[in-house]
Amino acid sequence: MDIALQYNFEEKDLIKACIRRERWAQKMLYEEFYSQMMGVCLRYSNHQEDALDILHEGFIKVFKNVGKYQPGTSLSAWIRRIMVNTAIDYYRKTIRRRTEDIEEAYDLSYDEADAISQCSEQEILAAIQELSPAYRAVFNLYVIEGYSHREIAQTLDITESTSRSNLVKARMKLREMLGPRNYGYEG
């Protein structure tokens, strides 16, 4: 059954077509959100290939669950949440959890100027991808997604102190990677 829609159809029409599993609508939704969601997936992965795996698995979940989307809410935010959860699932499947004690991180605080503000987006993304999966997941969930340490602990099945410790260590590692000494001179 073919359905003809006007060129300027509304989001609700696209969602209805996706619910009916119409390929053109799925393709349109995928293409509309590909760049934005790829950016989310890249922050949670080591390599572009892993990010693509997360992205594709995430879109499969989007298409399977599109009937649960609540019209009137942000479609972008709904898809983003699915991508973040898919990335977390990917992390859980592929990485052995590493627990760190907050006592170890206590002495690791710093008062240096923000080296990250002087870096390009590509440099920052590359540095985030070099973090261990545990550090990267906590960093992304806390800094980018705005989760609390309690939410991170529940989501990743770790303690709140491990979440805090991993965040401190992730920030230190990023400072190390992006700091002045990595630009060819000693500070």
DRENPA-3360 file (N, C-alpha, C; in nm, 2 decimals, always signed):
BEGIN
1 = MDIALQYN = +0.08/-0.12/+0.00/+0.00/+0.00/+0.00/+0.09/+0.12/+0.00 ~ +0.08/+0.20/-0.10/+0.16/+0.33/-0.11/+0.07/+0.44/-0.06 ~ +0.14/+0.53/+0.01/+0.07/+0.65/+0.06/+0.15/+0.77/+0.01 ~ +0.08/+0.86/-0.05/+0.14/+0.98/-0.10/+0.13/+1.09/+0.01 ~ +0.24/+1.15/+0.05/+0.23/+1.27/+0.14/+0.28/+1.39/+0.07 ~ +0.24/+1.50/+0.12/+0.29/+1.63/+0.06/+0.44/+1.64/+0.09 ~ +0.50/+1.72/+0.02/+0.65/+1.74/+0.03/+0.68/+1.79/+0.17 ~ +0.60/+1.89/+0.22/+0.62/+1.95/+0.35/+0.53/+1.88/+0.46;
9 = FEEKDLIK = +0.54/+1.75/+0.47/+0.46/+1.69/+0.57/+0.51/+1.71/+0.71 ~ +0.43/+1.68/+0.81/+0.47/+1.71/+0.95/+0.54/+1.59/+1.01 ~ +0.60/+1.62/+1.13/+0.67/+1.51/+1.20/+0.58/+1.39/+1.24 ~ +0.45/+1.42/+1.27/+0.36/+1.32/+1.31/+0.33/+1.22/+1.19 ~ +0.33/+1.28/+1.07/+0.31/+1.19/+0.95/+0.43/+1.10/+0.93 ~ +0.55/+1.15/+0.95/+0.67/+1.07/+0.94/+0.67/+0.96/+1.05 ~ +0.63/+0.99/+1.17/+0.63/+0.90/+1.28/+0.53/+0.79/+1.25 ~ +0.41/+0.83/+1.20/+0.31/+0.73/+1.16/+0.36/+0.64/+1.05;
17 = ACIRRERW = +0.43/+0.69/+0.95/+0.48/+0.61/+0.85/+0.59/+0.51/+0.90 ~ +0.67/+0.56/+1.00/+0.77/+0.47/+1.06/+0.71/+0.36/+1.14 ~ +0.60/+0.39/+1.20/+0.52/+0.29/+1.28/+0.47/+0.18/+1.18 ~ +0.43/+0.22/+1.06/+0.39/+0.13/+0.96/+0.51/+0.06/+0.89 ~ +0.63/+0.09/+0.94/+0.76/+0.04/+0.89/+0.78/+0.07/+0.74 ~ +0.74/+0.19/+0.70/+0.76/+0.23/+0.56/+0.91/+0.27/+0.55 ~ +0.98/+0.21/+0.46/+1.12/+0.22/+0.44/+1.16/+0.37/+0.41 ~ +1.08/+0.44/+0.33/+1.12/+0.57/+0.29/+1.12/+0.66/+0.42;
25 = AQKMLYEE = +1.02/+0.64/+0.51/+1.02/+0.72/+0.63/+1.13/+0.69/+0.72 ~ +1.16/+0.56/+0.74/+1.28/+0.52/+0.82/+1.41/+0.58/+0.76 ~ +1.42/+0.58/+0.63/+1.54/+0.64/+0.57/+1.55/+0.79/+0.60 ~ +1.43/+0.85/+0.59/+1.43/+1.00/+0.61/+1.46/+1.03/+0.76 ~ +1.41/+0.96/+0.85/+1.44/+0.98/+0.99/+1.59/+0.95/+1.02 ~ +1.64/+0.85/+0.96/+1.78/+0.81/+0.98/+1.87/+0.93/+0.93 ~ +1.84/+0.97/+0.81/+1.92/+1.08/+0.74/+1.91/+1.21/+0.82 ~ +1.79/+1.24/+0.87/+1.77/+1.36/+0.95/+1.85/+1.37/+1.07;
33 = FYSQMMGV = +1.86/+1.26/+1.14/+1.93/+1.26/+1.27/+2.07/+1.19/+1.27 ~ +2.11/+1.14/+1.16/+2.24/+1.07/+1.15/+2.36/+1.16/+1.21 ~ +2.38/+1.28/+1.16/+2.50/+1.36/+1.21/+2.49/+1.38/+1.36 ~ +2.38/+1.43/+1.41/+2.36/+1.46/+1.55/+2.39/+1.34/+1.63 ~ +2.33/+1.22/+1.60/+2.34/+1.10/+1.68/+2.48/+1.04/+1.66 ~ +2.54/+1.06/+1.55/+2.68/+1.00/+1.53/+2.77/+1.07/+1.63 ~ +2.75/+1.20/+1.64/+2.83/+1.28/+1.74/+2.82/+1.22/+1.88 ~ +2.69/+1.19/+1.92/+2.67/+1.13/+2.05/+2.74/+1.00/+2.06;
41 = CLRYSNHQ = +2.73/+0.91/+1.96/+2.79/+0.78/+1.96/+2.94/+0.79/+1.96 ~ +3.00/+0.88/+1.89/+3.15/+0.90/+1.89/+3.20/+0.93/+2.03 ~ +3.13/+1.00/+2.10/+3.17/+1.04/+2.24/+3.18/+0.92/+2.33 ~ +3.11/+0.81/+2.30/+3.10/+0.69/+2.38/+3.19/+0.58/+2.33 ~ +3.26/+0.60/+2.22/+3.33/+0.49/+2.16/+3.47/+0.51/+2.14 ~ +3.55/+0.41/+2.11/+3.69/+0.42/+2.09/+3.72/+0.46/+1.94 ~ +3.64/+0.41/+1.85/+3.67/+0.43/+1.71/+3.54/+0.46/+1.63 ~ +3.55/+0.51/+1.51/+3.44/+0.54/+1.43/+3.36/+0.42/+1.40;
49 = EDALDILH = +3.43/+0.30/+1.39/+3.36/+0.18/+1.36/+3.26/+0.14/+1.48 ~ +3.32/+0.15/+1.60/+3.23/+0.12/+1.72/+3.12/+0.22/+1.72 ~ +3.14/+0.35/+1.69/+3.03/+0.45/+1.70/+2.93/+0.41/+1.59 ~ +2.97/+0.36/+1.48/+2.87/+0.32/+1.38/+2.79/+0.20/+1.42 ~ +2.85/+0.11/+1.49/+2.78/-0.01/+1.55/+2.67/+0.04/+1.65 ~ +2.71/+0.13/+1.74/+2.62/+0.19/+1.84/+2.51/+0.26/+1.77 ~ +2.54/+0.34/+1.67/+2.44/+0.42/+1.59/+2.34/+0.33/+1.53 ~ +2.39/+0.23/+1.46/+2.30/+0.14/+1.39/+2.21/+0.06/+1.48;
57 = EGFIKVFK = +2.27/+0.01/+1.59/+2.19/-0.06/+1.69/+2.09/+0.03/+1.75 ~ +2.13/+0.16/+1.78/+2.04/+0.26/+1.83/+1.92/+0.28/+1.74 ~ +1.95/+0.30/+1.61/+1.84/+0.32/+1.52/+1.74/+0.20/+1.50 ~ +1.80/+0.08/+1.52/+1.71/-0.04/+1.52/+1.61/-0.03/+1.63 ~ +1.66/+0.02/+1.75/+1.58/+0.03/+1.87/+1.48/+0.15/+1.85 ~ +1.52/+0.25/+1.78/+1.43/+0.36/+1.75/+1.31/+0.31/+1.66 ~ +1.35/+0.24/+1.56/+1.24/+0.19/+1.47/+1.15/+0.09/+1.54 ~ +1.21/+0.00/+1.62/+1.13/-0.10/+1.69/+1.03/-0.03/+1.79;
65 = NVGKYQPG = +1.08/+0.08/+1.85/+1.00/+0.15/+1.96/+0.93/+0.28/+1.92 ~ +0.93/+0.31/+1.79/+0.88/+0.44/+1.75/+0.74/+0.46/+1.79 ~ +0.66/+0.35/+1.81/+0.52/+0.36/+1.85/+0.51/+0.41/+2.00 ~ +0.62/+0.41/+2.07/+0.62/+0.46/+2.21/+0.66/+0.60/+2.22 ~ +0.70/+0.66/+2.11/+0.73/+0.80/+2.11/+0.61/+0.88/+2.13 ~ +0.62/+0.98/+2.22/+0.50/+1.07/+2.26/+0.50/+1.19/+2.18 ~ +0.41/+1.21/+2.08/+0.41/+1.33/+2.00/+0.40/+1.45/+2.09 ~ +0.46/+1.56/+2.05/+0.46/+1.68/+2.13/+0.59/+1.70/+2.21;
73 = TSLSAWIR = +0.66/+1.59/+2.23/+0.79/+1.59/+2.30/+0.90/+1.60/+2.19 ~ +1.02/+1.63/+2.23/+1.13/+1.64/+2.14/+1.17/+1.51/+2.08 ~ +1.15/+1.49/+1.95/+1.19/+1.37/+1.89/+1.34/+1.35/+1.90 ~ +1.42/+1.46/+1.88/+1.56/+1.46/+1.89/+1.61/+1.41/+2.03 ~ +1.55/+1.46/+2.13/+1.58/+1.42/+2.27/+1.55/+1.27/+2.29 ~ +1.44/+1.23/+2.24/+1.39/+1.09/+2.25/+1.49/+0.99/+2.18 ~ +1.53/+1.03/+2.06/+1.63/+0.95/+1.99/+1.77/+0.95/+2.06 ~ +1.80/+1.07/+2.11/+1.93/+1.08/+2.18/+1.94/+0.99/+2.30;
81 = RIMVNTAI = +1.83/+0.99/+2.38/+1.82/+0.90/+2.50/+1.84/+0.76/+2.46 ~ +1.78/+0.72/+2.35/+1.80/+0.58/+2.30/+1.95/+0.55/+2.26 ~ +2.01/+0.65/+2.20/+2.15/+0.63/+2.16/+2.24/+0.62/+2.28 ~ +2.22/+0.71/+2.38/+2.30/+0.71/+2.50/+2.28/+0.57/+2.57 ~ +2.16/+0.52/+2.58/+2.13/+0.39/+2.65/+2.19/+0.28/+2.57 ~ +2.19/+0.29/+2.43/+2.25/+0.19/+2.35/+2.41/+0.19/+2.37 ~ +2.46/+0.31/+2.38/+2.61/+0.32/+2.41/+2.64/+0.26/+2.54 ~ +2.56/+0.28/+2.64/+2.58/+0.22/+2.77/+2.57/+0.07/+2.77;
89 = DYYRKTIR = +2.47/+0.02/+2.70/+2.46/-0.12/+2.68/+2.58/-0.18/+2.61 ~ +2.63/-0.11/+2.51/+2.75/-0.15/+2.44/+2.87/-0.16/+2.53 ~ +2.88/-0.05/+2.62/+2.99/-0.05/+2.72/+2.98/-0.17/+2.81 ~ +2.86/-0.20/+2.86/+2.84/-0.31/+2.95/+2.88/-0.44/+2.89 ~ +2.85/-0.46/+2.76/+2.87/-0.59/+2.69/+3.02/-0.61/+2.66 ~ +3.09/-0.50/+2.63/+3.23/-0.52/+2.58/+3.34/-0.49/+2.69 ~ +3.30/-0.43/+2.80/+3.41/-0.39/+2.89/+3.39/-0.45/+3.03 ~ +3.49/-0.50/+3.09/+3.49/-0.55/+3.22/+3.50/-0.42/+3.31;
97 = RRTEDIEE = +3.40/-0.41/+3.40/+3.40/-0.29/+3.49/+3.52/-0.29/+3.58 ~ +3.57/-0.17/+3.59/+3.69/-0.14/+3.67/+3.65/-0.05/+3.78 ~ +3.66/-0.10/+3.91/+3.62/-0.01/+4.02/+3.74/+0.06/+4.08 ~ +3.72/+0.18/+4.11/+3.82/+0.27/+4.17/+3.77/+0.32/+4.30 ~ +3.85/+0.34/+4.39/+3.81/+0.40/+4.52/+3.82/+0.55/+4.52 ~ +3.72/+0.62/+4.58/+3.73/+0.76/+4.58/+3.85/+0.81/+4.66 ~ +3.89/+0.73/+4.75/+4.01/+0.78/+4.83/+4.13/+0.80/+4.74 ~ +4.15/+0.72/+4.64/+4.26/+0.74/+4.54/+4.24/+0.87/+4.47;
105 = AYDLSYDE = +4.12/+0.91/+4.44/+4.09/+1.03/+4.36/+4.10/+1.16/+4.44 ~ +4.09/+1.15/+4.57/+4.08/+1.26/+4.65/+4.20/+1.36/+4.63 ~ +4.32/+1.30/+4.62/+4.44/+1.38/+4.61/+4.46/+1.43/+4.46 ~ +4.37/+1.39/+4.37/+4.40/+1.42/+4.23/+4.33/+1.55/+4.18 ~ +4.28/+1.63/+4.27/+4.21/+1.75/+4.22/+4.31/+1.85/+4.17 ~ +4.27/+1.95/+4.10/+4.36/+2.05/+4.03/+4.29/+2.18/+4.02 ~ +4.38/+2.28/+4.01/+4.33/+2.42/+4.00/+4.39/+2.49/+3.87 ~ +4.43/+2.41/+3.77/+4.49/+2.47/+3.65/+4.39/+2.53/+3.56;
113 = ADAISQCS = +4.44/+2.62/+3.47/+4.35/+2.68/+3.37/+4.29/+2.58/+3.28 ~ +4.19/+2.61/+3.22/+4.12/+2.51/+3.13/+4.19/+2.50/+3.00 ~ +4.26/+2.39/+2.98/+4.34/+2.36/+2.86/+4.24/+2.32/+2.75 ~ +4.13/+2.27/+2.78/+4.03/+2.22/+2.68/+3.98/+2.33/+2.60 ~ +3.96/+2.45/+2.66/+3.90/+2.56/+2.59/+3.98/+2.61/+2.47 ~ +4.11/+2.57/+2.47/+4.20/+2.61/+2.36/+4.21/+2.50/+2.25 ~ +4.14/+2.40/+2.26/+4.15/+2.29/+2.16/+4.03/+2.29/+2.07 ~ +4.05/+2.23/+1.95/+3.94/+2.22/+1.85/+3.85/+2.10/+1.89;
121 = EQEILAAI = +3.73/+2.10/+1.84/+3.63/+1.99/+1.86/+3.69/+1.86/+1.83 ~ +3.76/+1.85/+1.72/+3.82/+1.72/+1.68/+3.93/+1.67/+1.78 ~ +4.01/+1.76/+1.83/+4.11/+1.73/+1.93/+4.04/+1.68/+2.06 ~ +3.94/+1.74/+2.10/+3.87/+1.70/+2.22/+3.80/+1.57/+2.20 ~ +3.73/+1.55/+2.09/+3.67/+1.42/+2.06/+3.77/+1.31/+2.06 ~ +3.89/+1.33/+1.99/+3.99/+1.23/+1.98/+4.04/+1.19/+2.12 ~ +4.06/+1.29/+2.21/+4.11/+1.27/+2.34/+4.00/+1.19/+2.42 ~ +3.88/+1.23/+2.41/+3.77/+1.15/+2.48/+3.77/+1.01/+2.44;
129 = QELSPAYR = +3.79/+0.98/+2.31/+3.79/+0.85/+2.26/+3.91/+0.77/+2.31 ~ +4.01/+0.83/+2.35/+4.13/+0.76/+2.40/+4.11/+0.73/+2.55 ~ +4.01/+0.78/+2.62/+3.99/+0.75/+2.76/+3.95/+0.60/+2.77 ~ +3.97/+0.54/+2.88/+3.93/+0.40/+2.90/+3.77/+0.41/+2.89 ~ +3.71/+0.29/+2.86/+3.57/+0.29/+2.85/+3.50/+0.34/+2.98 ~ +3.55/+0.30/+3.09/+3.49/+0.33/+3.22/+3.50/+0.49/+3.24 ~ +3.61/+0.54/+3.21/+3.63/+0.69/+3.23/+3.54/+0.76/+3.13 ~ +3.54/+0.72/+3.00/+3.47/+0.78/+2.90/+3.32/+0.78/+2.93;
137 = AVFNLYVI = +3.27/+0.67/+2.97/+3.12/+0.66/+3.00/+3.08/+0.75/+3.11 ~ +3.16/+0.76/+3.22/+3.12/+0.85/+3.33/+3.14/+0.99/+3.28 ~ +3.25/+1.02/+3.21/+3.27/+1.16/+3.17/+3.15/+1.21/+3.08 ~ +3.11/+1.13/+2.98/+3.00/+1.16/+2.89/+2.87/+1.18/+2.97 ~ +2.84/+1.08/+3.05/+2.71/+1.09/+3.12/+2.70/+1.21/+3.22 ~ +2.81/+1.24/+3.28/+2.81/+1.35/+3.38/+2.82/+1.49/+3.31 ~ +2.93/+1.50/+3.22/+2.96/+1.63/+3.16/+2.86/+1.66/+3.05 ~ +2.84/+1.57/+2.96/+2.77/+1.59/+2.84/+2.62/+1.57/+2.86;
145 = EGYSHREI = +2.58/+1.46/+2.92/+2.44/+1.43/+2.93/+2.37/+1.49/+3.06 ~ +2.45/+1.53/+3.16/+2.40/+1.59/+3.28/+2.35/+1.50/+3.38 ~ +2.39/+1.37/+3.38/+2.35/+1.28/+3.48/+2.41/+1.31/+3.61 ~ +2.35/+1.27/+3.72/+2.41/+1.29/+3.86/+2.49/+1.16/+3.88 ~ +2.58/+1.17/+3.98/+2.66/+1.05/+4.01/+2.57/+0.93/+4.06 ~ +2.46/+0.96/+4.12/+2.37/+0.86/+4.16/+2.31/+0.79/+4.04 ~ +2.27/+0.87/+3.94/+2.21/+0.81/+3.82/+2.32/+0.73/+3.74 ~ +2.44/+0.78/+3.74/+2.55/+0.71/+3.67/+2.57/+0.58/+3.74;
153 = AQTLDITE = +2.58/+0.58/+3.87/+2.60/+0.46/+3.95/+2.49/+0.35/+3.92 ~ +2.37/+0.40/+3.91/+2.26/+0.30/+3.88/+2.27/+0.25/+3.74 ~ +2.30/+0.34/+3.65/+2.30/+0.31/+3.51/+2.41/+0.21/+3.47 ~ +2.53/+0.24/+3.53/+2.65/+0.15/+3.50/+2.67/+0.04/+3.60 ~ +2.59/+0.03/+3.70/+2.60/-0.07/+3.81/+2.74/-0.06/+3.88 ~ +2.77/+0.07/+3.92/+2.89/+0.09/+4.00/+2.85/+0.18/+4.12 ~ +2.94/+0.21/+4.21/+2.91/+0.29/+4.32/+2.92/+0.44/+4.28 ~ +2.86/+0.52/+4.36/+2.87/+0.67/+4.34/+3.01/+0.71/+4.35;
161 = STSRSNLV = +3.08/+0.65/+4.45/+3.22/+0.70/+4.47/+3.31/+0.65/+4.35 ~ +3.28/+0.54/+4.29/+3.35/+0.50/+4.17/+3.32/+0.60/+4.06 ~ +3.20/+0.64/+4.05/+3.16/+0.74/+3.94/+3.24/+0.87/+3.96 ~ +3.24/+0.92/+4.08/+3.32/+1.04/+4.11/+3.47/+1.02/+4.08 ~ +3.52/+0.91/+4.13/+3.66/+0.88/+4.10/+3.69/+0.88/+3.95 ~ +3.61/+0.81/+3.88/+3.63/+0.79/+3.74/+3.62/+0.93/+3.67 ~ +3.53/+1.02/+3.71/+3.52/+1.15/+3.65/+3.65/+1.23/+3.68 ~ +3.69/+1.23/+3.80/+3.82/+1.31/+3.83/+3.93/+1.26/+3.75;
169 = KARMKLRE = +3.95/+1.13/+3.74/+4.06/+1.07/+3.66/+4.04/+1.09/+3.51 ~ +3.92/+1.09/+3.46/+3.89/+1.12/+3.32/+3.94/+1.27/+3.29 ~ +3.90/+1.36/+3.38/+3.94/+1.50/+3.36/+4.09/+1.52/+3.36 ~ +4.15/+1.45/+3.46/+4.30/+1.46/+3.46/+4.36/+1.40/+3.34 ~ +4.31/+1.29/+3.29/+4.37/+1.23/+3.17/+4.35/+1.32/+3.05 ~ +4.23/+1.38/+3.04/+4.21/+1.48/+2.93/+4.30/+1.60/+2.94 ~ +4.32/+1.65/+3.06/+4.42/+1.76/+3.08/+4.55/+1.72/+3.03 ~ +4.59/+1.60/+3.07/+4.73/+1.54/+3.03/+4.74/+1.54/+2.88;
177 = MLGPRNYG = +4.63/+1.48/+2.81/+4.64/+1.47/+2.67/+4.63/+1.60/+2.59 ~ +4.55/+1.69/+2.65/+4.52/+1.82/+2.58/+4.61/+1.94/+2.63 ~ +4.69/+1.91/+2.73/+4.76/+2.02/+2.79/+4.88/+2.07/+2.71 ~ +4.94/+2.18/+2.75/+5.05/+2.24/+2.67/+5.16/+2.15/+2.63 ~ +5.20/+2.06/+2.72/+5.32/+1.97/+2.69/+5.29/+1.89/+2.56 ~ +5.17/+1.87/+2.52/+5.14/+1.79/+2.40/+5.14/+1.87/+2.27 ~ +5.18/+2.00/+2.29/+5.19/+2.09/+2.17/+5.33/+2.12/+2.14 ~ +5.43/+2.04/+2.19/+5.56/+2.05/+2.15/+5.65/+2.13/+2.24;
185 = YEG = +5.60/+2.18/+2.35/+5.68/+2.25/+2.44/+5.65/+2.22/+2.58 ~ +5.74/+2.24/+2.67/+5.72/+2.21/+2.81/+5.67/+2.33/+2.89 ~ +5.57/+2.32/+2.97/+5.51/+2.44/+3.04/+5.57/+2.46/+3.18;
% end
